[in-house]
Amino acid sequence: MKKSFNLAGLPFHYAYVIAAVTFFALLASAGVRNAPAVIIKPLEAEFGWSRSAISLAIAVSLLWFGVGAPLGGTLVEKFGPKRVFLGALFTIQIGLWGMLAFTTMFGLYFFWGVVVGIGTGAATNVLGATIAIRWFEKYRSLAVGFFGAATAAGQLLFLPTLISINASDGWRMVIEVLALAILITMPLVFLLLRDTPQEIGLRAVGAAAVPHETANARLGKSLPMRMALRSRDFWLLAASFFICGYTTNGLIGTHLLPHAVEHGFTDTVAASALSLMGAMNIIGTLASGWLSDRYDNRILLVFYYSSRAATLLFLPFIGDSLGLFGFTLLYGLDWVATVPPTVNLTLQAFGEASVGKVYGWIFFTHMVGAATAAYLGGVVRDTFGDYTFAFFSAAALGFIAAGFSLGVKRRQPRALAGAMGE
């Protein structure tokens, strides 16, 4: 098999370059997703819009974020990760610059809701999971966890900075900084990302040598989506991921910061607590990737969803900084930890070639849940004056998600055996 001198001849596997580029691109996209928590109150002050109206715009964005995931997963099968990534980043740019020109709610709904939503949805961990499967046989779940950690790192790195920029220069400068971050990422993707190892004469990390193997031959045959929709496992995974989105991006990701500020915490304390949550996200997601290669993925999900629900029960009663930091520490550990086992269970049930498409639709339900919570959280706050009922509803749903996860059929996948070098 002929190898490319510049890429395949490196002293380390080019998959690690792919992993680094993917991480930074997902990091930038995740930074964009953090903006709503920062700009809710400035938009209220400048335009006089209600919390419910702004929350609806965020919900629209989360819904289109969900649409972008299966769209990106499906397009990857035809065009490859590189073109899809570049298209998604370009779409995000259009939406961000459009945000600077709007003066009406319609502009917010369109540029943030639709354009940024679908762009960030295509550049998310669905695309990351597809890249991990193509480039890694060994350490696959760890790679999925690494890409999931990009989402957490986006919160860790961007959110405190965005809060500071908003305080000193206003919400428009927040948007400009995010647009610059996306712009810097695009040349890296264009120059360094490759669709498959076979494209440069390599095999996936840990893959056995197969004569004349092509990328399509290694991945196998893609399962038609209509067949996946007939599977009980698909709907159990989709339902649990709906609740995952409800309890993370939708409720906590959108409303924790305004909740903390309205309960007397300063912006600095709230930002520090969210930074801690981001750091715990990274640790939890990487640990989850390692655990997902070794233990029953269903049991991991039961533990993650149950512990998340338990922490949410205490959130309305937290009134001091120690309690807030304790919540963000514990909650942060399993925010994105659900991703590696969910991807693994999808792979086991539907095959490697179908992960981008099938997991994309499972992720769509995640964002439907997020959109629901983003909007209902605002409605609950406007109706009752605080978020207590919203947090309790999320806790109850977390325990239900744990039950759904346990119902998924257990399989012994060849992919996990390969990932462990067996």
N, C-alpha and C positions, 0 to 999 in steps of 0.2 A: 504494500500500500504506500503510495507516494506521499511524502509529507512536505508541508510548507516550511521552508527554512526559517522564516522570520517568526512564525507562530508555533508550529509543532516542535521546533528545535529549541525551545526555551528550556532552561534547567529545571523548570517546574511545569506542572500540567497547566495548559491554558485555561482549563475550567476555573482556576482560581482568579484569573483575570476577569473572566465572565462573571464570577460571583461578586467581585469588587465593583464592577461597573453596574451590575444589576442592583446591588445594595445602594449605591449612591443615587441611582435614578429613582428607586423606590423611596429613598429618604427624602428627596426633593418633593416628590408627589405627596408623601405623607405630611410634609410641612405645610403644603397648601390646604390639606384637609383640616388642619388645626385652626385656621383663620376664624371660623365662625365664633368660637368661644371668646376670641379677643374683640371682635367687632360688633357683637350684639348690642352692648350698651352704647357705644359711639353712634351706631345707626339710630338707636332710639332717640338719643339726644339731638342729632342733627336733623333728622327727618320727621320726628314725632311719631314713628311707627310703633305699634304695640309689640310686646314680646311674642304674642301668638302669631302675628303677621310675619315677623322675622323668622320665627321658628318654622312656619310653613315653608318659607323660601329655603331654609336649611334642609327641611324634610324633602322638598323637591330635588335638591342637590343630591341628597343621600339616595333617593330613589333612582335617579339617573346614574349615580355612581354604581348602583347595583346593576343597572342595564349595561353599563360599560364593561363589567366583568365578563359575562357570557359572550358579549359581542367580541371583546378582545380574545377570549379563549377560543372562539370559533374562527376568527380571522387568523390566529396563529397557525392553525392547521393548513391554511392556504398560502399565507404570505410569510410566515416565520416570525419569531419574536422581535427581531431588529426593526422591521418595518412597522410592526404594530406599536412598539415602544416609541419610535420617532413620531408616528401619527398621533399617539396619545399625548406626548409632551407638547407637540405643536398645538393641539386642541386646547390644552390647559393654558398655553400662552394667550391664545385668542380670548378665552374667557376672562383671564385676569386683566388684560388691557381693556376689555369691554367694561369691567367693573369700575374702572376709573372714570368712565364717561356717563354712567347711568345717573339719573336723578329721580326715577320712579320705581315703584315696587315691581313693575313689569321688567325693568332692566335687571333688578336683583334676581328675580325668578329666572330670567333667560340666561344671563351671563354666568351667574354663580350656580343657579339651579340646574340648568340644562348643559351648558357648554363645559364649565369646570367639572360638573358632576360626571359627565360621560368620559371626559378625558382622564380624570383621576381614577375612574372605575376601570378603564382599560389598562392603566399603569398601576396595578395593585398586586397583591400576593397571588392572585390567580395566574398572572403572567409569570411571577416569580416561581410558582410551583411547576409550571410548564418548563421553565428553564432548568430548574433543579432536576427534573426527571430526565431531560435530554442530556445533561452534562454529568450527572452523578448517578452511579449505580451503588457504590459504597458511599457512606455518609449522606445518603439522600435526604433522610428526615432532618438531619442536622442542617443541611443546606436550606431546606424549607424553613426551618426555625430561624436560620440566619437572615433570610429574606423577610420573614415576619418581624424580626427584630428591627429591621429598617423602619417599620411603621412606628415602633416604640421609640427608636432613636430620633425620628422626626419630631415626636412630641418633646423628647428630652432636650434637643438642640434648638428647635425653632420656637417653641411656645414661650419660654421666658424672654427670648430675644424679641419676639413679636409684641409681647406685653409691654416691654420697655420702649420699643419703637412707637407703639400706639400712644403711650403716655407722653412722649416727647415730641413726636412729629405727626400724630394722627393716623387714622385707619388707612388712608390712601397710601401712605408710605409703607405700611404693612404689605399692601398688595404689590407695590413696586419691588420690594425686597424679594417676595416670593416669585415674581416674574423673573427677576435676575437669577435666582437659584435654578429655575427651570432652564433658562437660557444657557447657563454654564454647563448643565448636564447634557444637553443635546449633542454637542460635538463628541463627548466621550462615548455615547451610545453609537453614534454614526461611525466612529473610527475603530472602536474596539470590540463591539458586540458581534458575535457570530451565531448563526441559527442552530448549528449542530456541530458536534466534534468531527463528524465525517466530512464536513465542509473543508476542514484543514488537515485531513488525513489522520485524525485521532479517534480513539474510542472514549466513551464516558469513563470517568474515574471509577476504577474497580471492575469494569466490564471485561468479560472473557473475550479472547480473540475469536472472531468468527470470519472466515474468509469471505471477501467480497460483500461484507455486511453494509447495508445502507441504513440511513436514519429511520426510514419508514419500516424496514424489516425488523429493526430492533424494537421499535415501539409497538409493532403489531397493528391490527386492524381497529379502526375507530368504530365504536358502537353508536348506532343511530340514536339520537336523543329520544325518539319515541319509545325505544325499548327501555332506556334508563327510567323514563317516567312511569313505567309499569312496575318498577321495583319498589318494594316496601322500604328497603334500605335508603333509597333516594329520598323518600318523603320523611323518614326519621331523621336523616342527616340535615335535610332542608329545614325541618321544623325546629330542630335544636339550634341551627345556625340563625334562624329568624330571631330566636330568643337571645342568642349571643349578640347579634347586632342591636337588639333592643336595650340590652343591659350594658353595652359598651359605647360604641360610637354615637348612638342615638341619644341616650340619657346622660351618661357620665361625660362623654366627650363634648357634648353640646352644653350641658347645663351645670356641671360641677363648678366651673369657675364663677358664673354669676351667683350660684347658690352660696358659695363660700364668701364672696364679697358682700352679699346681702345679709350674711350672718355675722358680719363684723370683722372678718379677716381682711387684712390689707392685701393689695395687689402683690406685694413682695412675698408675703407668706403663702398666698395662694399659688403663685408662680413656682416657688420653691417646692411646695407640696406636689405640684404637677410634674416638676422635674424629677422628683423622687419616684413618682409613679412611672415615668418614662424609663428611668434606670432599672426599676424592678421588672418592667416589661421586657427589657433586653435579657436580663438574667433568666426570667421565667420562660421566655420563648426559646432561648437556646437550650435550656435544661429540658424543656418539653420535646424539642427535636431529638435530643439524645435519648430520652426515655421512650419516645415513640418507636425507636428502632429495636427496643428490647422488651417492652411490656405490652399487655393487652390495651390497645388504643381506646377501647370502650370504657374500661375502668378508669383510665386517665381522664377521659371526658366527664365521667360521673364525678370524679374528685374535683375537677376544675369548676364545673357548673355549681356544685354544692357549696364549695368554699366561697365562690363569688356571691352566691345568694346570701350566705350567712353574713358576709361583710356589709352587704347593702342594708340588712336589717338594722344595723347600728348607725348608719350614716346620718339619719335625721336627728340623732341625739348627741352628735359631736359638737362641742362648743368651745374647745380650746385647741391650740396649735398642736399639742402632743397627740390629741385624738385624731386630728386631720392628717398628720404625718403617719400615724399608725394605720389609718384607713388606706392612704395611698400606697403605703408599703405593701400591705397584704393584698389589696385589690390589684395593684400593678403586676404582681407575680403571675396572675393567670388571665390578664386581659387578652393577649395574643397567643397564649399557650394553647388555646383550643385549635389553632390552625394546623400544626403538624399532624396530630392524630386524625383530624377531619380529612385532610388531604390523603393521608395513608389509607383510611377506611374507604375513601372514594376510589383510590387506585386499586385496592384489593377487590372492590365490588365491580368495577367497570373497566379496568385495564389501563395501561400506561397511555395509549394513544388517545383515550377519551377524557383524560383528567382535565385538560384545559377547558373543554366544552362542558362536561358534566359538573365539575367543581365550580365553573363559572356560574351556572344556574343555581347551584347550592349557595354560592356567595351572593347571588341576586336576592335570595330570600333573607340573607343576613342584612342586606341594606334596606329591604322592605321593613324589616324589624327596626332598623336604625331610624328610618324615616318616620315610622309610626311613633317611636319614643321621642324623637326630636320635636315633633309637632305636639303630641299629647303632653309632653313635659311643659311646654309653654302654656298650653291651655290650663293644665292643673295649677301652674303657678299663678296665672291671671285669675283663676276661679277661687282658689283657696288661700292665695297669698304666699304659699311656699311649695316645696317639692315633695313633701312627706309622702303623700299618697302615691306619687310616681315612683319613689324609691321602694316602697313596700310592694307595689305591683311587680317591679323588676325582680325583687327577691323571690316572690312566689313563682314567677316564670322560670327563674334559675333552677329551682328544685324540679320543675316539670321537665326542663331540658336534660337534667341528669337522668331522669327515667327514660326519655326518648333515646339517649345515647346507649343505655344498657340494652335496648331492644334491637340494636343493629346486629346482623348476623356475624358471628365470629368466623374468620377465615385464617388460614396459614399461608400468607402470600410469599411467593418466590422472591418478590422485590425486597422484602425485609431480610430474607436470608442472604441475599446478595449484599444488602447494605451492611450486614454484620460480618461479611467475609466468609460465610459458611458455605 
